[in-house]
């Protein structure tokens, strides 16, 4: 019985720690952008960029208007997991993946790479969703 209680307590502690770390990670990424020269991070600007259209495309073309819901890629029809941090914090844990998807999606949506400022603004907005 004691072993079961300790195991349960350990599991609950790990889950709580994971949630705390998940909440800190996007902030660390944003701080890394600041160290690269970003001064004023503006989530409102991030939201505007997310909804802006370039040649008929916007981030919502694939991710949808409600970031808590799954999206679907316009061409491949592949399901895209929710972007809202409150629903899917896992997608914000890897620098490599964040940068990979910014590169790919900015090029497809905007026709160019996103600036560090734009990445910081968008990430700031997304982590508040």
PyMOL commands that set and color helices and strands:
alter all, ss='L'
color gray80, all
select helices_A, chain A and resi 2-35+43-51+60-63+89-92+95-110+116-126
alter helices_A, ss='H'
color red, helices_A
select strands_A, chain A and resi 71-72+79-80
alter strands_A, ss='S'
color yellow, strands_A
deselect
rebuild
show_as cartoon
